């Protein structure tokens, strides 16, 4: 009896000690989590304001913020379904709707204050718009990933689905013309530069002229542009057909340099589909989807289908890489990035259009601190979140391709402790301002 009592008392004491230890560990975990901070955001469900003229957006595949905190987007009116364009028939079938002009400018309050775009004299408008950048001088740059050969029908065709064999030697491409050297050249082998009121300034590259990833004169389905304010050089993620970053003078269009993954000379050989269990690919897969330069002169490149960011010096010297959700297949996890607005750009915001999330990374370590968003069509959810940008106040703006067809604003609410890896939908808190 006494032995049983002693054993019972000992067992109870052990349980008590385990409970205390567990509580201490839990507290330690909370303290550790509280020691890690990250920016916090809330979706603004009322931004932007409704468009005029029965206009609606198609696949919305670019966003940029200018020096006045005006938000610029570009979309594909030709991606709309027939039932979304009944106001354009002759006679109109119904009052709703019509495609908005390709390029739209909003003020901070979400009012539409400018619009333009489409084919015009002196330049080749893309078959399929892709990406928009307002540079430090206020100029507006756009790319394109249209695979047709019509010469500027305006945002038809094209896709944000990667095609591992498209544009490779001997592959032919779905709608591309065979270019020099057996490459499928495609129509959108150029980037365009405009003023903010839509006046044409410069074109680099010509439709259906690409010779591949080592061509110094033409692009091949370029995805996005960044202009360095210190050197006035334009970095192009090139892109859906080529496998490189290429740099041009932003005023003259003169070729400067280019490189592929790890700083290698790019190779257009077909390396097959991405397999997360394979060794890291020594070349970029299509698409090379972004190239963003930080203030401390590091270039961050979105190798989308390879699920990785690669970091370079401006001369193409490889620095490091990180894989994000490495098991992601399909369209990949690394779509576009933007930097936080603090002086040191401590954080990276990464749009992940396959998992429908925005990841927040520590820029120095490239560790994912937390994630927000969820797949869906309600405010704060995503369907193909494609592009991302920040304004001077630290707010985030995202656009969505496929049937997402919209731009969203996420209000910066300061730094907060990271309490869970996935925040879900960042809906406004009650009483939040």
N, C-alpha and C positions, 0 to 999 in steps of 0.2 A: 504494500500500500504506500509506504513512504517512498520506495523507489519510484513508483508510478507518479507520485506527487512531485518528486524532484525532477523526473523526466519532463512532466507536464510544465513545470515552472520554467525549466531550461528552454523548452520548445517555445513557450510564450515569450521569454526574453529574447530568443533568437528572432522570432517574428517581429518583435518590437524594434530590434536593432535593424532588421532588414527594412522595416517601414521607414525608420528614421533616415537610413542611408538612401532609400529610394526618394524620399522627400528632398533630401539634400541634393541628390543628383538632378532631380527635376528643377529645383531652384537654380542650380548651377547652369542647367541648360537654358533656362529662361534668361538668366543674367547674360550668358554667352550670346543668346539671340539678341538681347537688348543692346549688346555692345556693337552689333552690326547694324548700320543704318543705310537706308536707300531712299531715293526720292519717292514721294507718294503722290498719286494722281486720282482725280475723280473725273468721270466723263461729264461733259456738258451736253445734256440730251436736247437742248434747244439751239445748238449751233450746227451749221449755219442757218440763216433765215431762208424761207422758201424762195426758189428761183422764180423770176417773172416769165411771162410769155409762154406758159405751159411747158417750159423747158425741163428736161430731166437729164440725168447723167447716165452714160454707159460705163463700161469698165474704166475705173478711175485709177490711172497708173502712174501718177507722179504728183508730188507736193513739194513746195519750197516756200521759204519765208524770206521776204526782202528786208532791207534796212529799216523800213518804216513799219515793220510787223504786219505787212499785208501778206495774206496767204494766197499762193498761186497753186492751181491744180491743172492737170491736163487729163482729158478723158477721151474715150473712143465712142463717138456718136454712132458709128457704123456697127457697133456691137449690140445695139438695141434690137429687140425682137420686133417683128412687124406690128404686133399688138400694142407696143409702146410708142408707136409713131403715127397714130391715126390722124393727127392734126396735119400731117404733111401730105396726105393724099389729095388728089384733085378729082372731084371735090373732096373736102375733108370728111372722113368717116365719123369723126367725133372731135370734141374740143381738146381732148388730151391724146397724145402729147407730141412734142418735137424735141430732137436732140439739141442741147445747148451747144454754143460754139465750143471748139476744142479747148481753148485756154480761158480760164476764169480767174479773176482776181477778187478777193474778199478783203474787207477791212476787219479790224479786231472784233467788232461786234457781230460779224457774220453777214454783213450786207454785201451784195454783189456790186462791185464798183467798176469793173472792167471786164471786157470779153473780146476775143478775136481768134483768128486762126483758120487754117485751111489752105488749099492750093492758091498760088498767086504767081505773078510774073517774077522771073529771075531766080527761082529756087524750086527744089523738088520736095513738096510736102510728103511726109511719110505715109505709106499705106496703112501703117498701124503705129500710132503715136506711142512713145514709151519714154517716160521720165521727163521731168522739168526741173531746171535749176536757174535761180536768179543769182547772178554772180555779184561780187563786191562792188562792181560799177553799176549795177542795176540792169544789166543785160539779161535776156531770157534765152536759155538754151533748151533744145529738145532733141531727143533721139527717136529711134523707131525700130520695130522688129517685124515689119511686114515682109512676108515671103513671096508676095506676088510680083508682077512685073508691069503693072498698069501705069505707074508714074503718078501717084498722088491722088488716089480716089478718096483718101481721107478716112483712116481708121477702120478699114475693113480687113478681114483676115487677121493674121498674127495671133499669137497666143502667149500666155505666160506659163504654159506647160512646157517643160524641157523636152527636147527631142534629141536623145543622145546621138543619133545617126544623122540628123538633119545638117546639111551643109558640109559633110565630110567628103573627102575625095571619093568619087564613085557612087556616093549615096544619091545624088540627083536632087534631093530636097523635094518637098511636096509640091511647091509651086515656083521654085527658083529656076532661073536659067543657068545652064552650065557656063561658068566663067572661065577665065584663063587658068590653065593648069588642071582642069577637071573639077574645080570647085563649084558647088552650087552657090551662085553669087547673091541671088535675091535682089529685091528692089531696094530695101532700106539699107543702103551702104553709106549713109551720111548722117551728119548732125547739122543742125541749123541754129543760127544766132539771130535774135531780134532785139529791138528796143522794147520797152514796156508797153508801148502803144501798138506794137505789132509791125513796126517797120523792119524789113529784112536787112541784115547786116552782112552775114557771111555764111557760106556753106563749105563744109569739109567733107569730101567724098562725093562719088557719083553713083546713081542707081545702077545695079547690075554690073559694076566694074571691079568688085573685090577680087584680089588674087590670094586671099587667105590671111592667116594670122601674122604674116610677116610683111604685109603690104604697107608701105609708109604713106600711101596717098588716100586709101579708102578704108572705111569701116565695114563691118558686116553684122548688121542687126545690133547696133549699139544700144546699151541699156540706160546709162546715166552718165552725167558730166559733173565734175567739180572743178572750179577755177581757183587757183592759189593766188591770194591777194599779194603775196610777197614777190612772186616771180612772174605773175600773169600767165601761168601755164594752165592749160585745160587737161585734166586727167579724165580719160574716158574708159568706162567699164565696157569692153568690146568683146563679147557680150553674149548674144544669142546664136551667133554664127561663128565668130572668132573666139579665141581662148586666151585673151590677153588684157593687160592694161596698156593703153597707148597715150602718149603725151604730145600735145601740139601747142604752139604759141597761140594765145587766146585772141590776139588781134590780127595776126597775119595768116594763121592757119598753117604755119610752117611746122613740119614734122620735127620732133625732138628725140624720142626714144620709145621703146616698148619692151615688155617682158611678159612671161607667163608665170605659172606657179613656181614658188621657191626661187624666183628670179631667173628661171631657165628660159632659153629661147622657146617660144611657144611652138607646139606641134599640133597639126590638125588631124593626126591619125585618130581613128575611132578607138577609144579605150573601153568601150562597152558601158553598161549600166553600173551605177553606183552600188557597191556592196559594202556595208559597214564593217564586215569582217575582213575585208582585204586590206593590205598595207595602204597607207595614204597615197592617193593618186599624185603622180609627179607632174601632172598637167591640170589646169582648170577644166572642169566640165562646163557645158552650156547650161544656164547662162552665167557668165561673169556679171553680177547684177548690180554692184555698186563699187565705187572707189572714193573714199572720203578721207581728206587730209586733216589731221588734228593741228592745233596751234603749235605743238612741239615737234611738228614736221614728221609725223608718222602717218603712213597711208594705210588705211584699213580697207581690205578688198573682200567683197561678199562672193564667195565661191559657193553658190546657192545649193546646187544638188549634192555637192560634196559635204554639206552640213558644216562648213568651216569658214572662219575669218582668217585671212592671212594678212600679216602686217609687214610693211616694207619701209625702207628709207625712200625718199623721192627719186633716187637714182636706180631703184629697182632691187636694191640689196635686201634680201629676206631677213626678217627679224625674228618672227615667231608666228605661231598659229594656235587656234583653239577650235575644238569641235563643239557644236551646240546640238543637243538632242541627236546624237550620232546615229541612232537607229532609225531616224526619219527617212522614209523613201519618197517616192513620187516627186513632187516639186521641190523638196528639200526644205531646210529650216532657216537658212541665212539669206533673207531677202533684201533688207535695207537697214542702214544704221543712221543714227543721229547722235550727236554728243550733247551732254548736259551743258548748261550755259554758265556755270561757274568758270572762273579764270583758268583753272587747271583742267577743265573738261574731265572731271573725275569719273563720270559715268557714261556708258554707252547704252543707247536704247536700240534694241534689235527687233525689227518686224519679222515675224515668223509666220508666213502665209499658209504653210501646210498644217501646222498645229494651231493656227489662229490664236496667237499669243503675242505679247510684247515682252521681251526679256530685258531685265535691267542688269547690266554687267559692270563690275569694277574695271575701269579701263587699264589700270596697271597690271592686275593679275589676270584679267579676262575671265574671272570667275562670275558665274551667274548668281546674283544676290537674291533676286525674286522675280516673279513673272505676274503679269496681269492680263485679263481678257479671257474670252471663252468663245467657242464657235457658236454663231447664231446671227440673227438679223436685228436684234434690239440694240438700243444705245449701249455702248460699252462692250458689245460682242463683235466678232469679226467673221467675215466670210471672204477669205483670200486677202488678208491685210498685206498690202503690197509695198507701200512707200511710207516714209516717216520723216518728220522735220520738227524742229523746235523754234520757238520765238524767243525774243530777248527776255521774257519773263519766265522762261523755263517750261511753258506749256508745250504739249505734244500735239501734233496733227498727223493723222493717218489717212491713207486712202485704201480702197478695196477694189480688187479686180474681180473677174468672173461675174457672178450675179450680185456681188456685194454692192458695187456701183454707188459709192458714197465717200464723203470725207467726214471725219470725226475730230472733235477737239477734246483733249484731256487736260484738265486744269492742274497745274503744279500746286501742291499743297505743302511743300516743304519736305524736310527730311523726317523720317520716322524709323523706329526700330523694326527690323525684319523679324516677324513672328511666324511666318509660314512661307514656304517656297512658292506657292501658287495662290495668288489673291483672288482669282476669279474675276467677276465683273466688278469694276470699281465704281459702284453707284454712289451718287452724292449722299453724304451722311445727313441725317436730319438736322436742319439748322445750319448746314455748311454754307459758307460764303466763298 
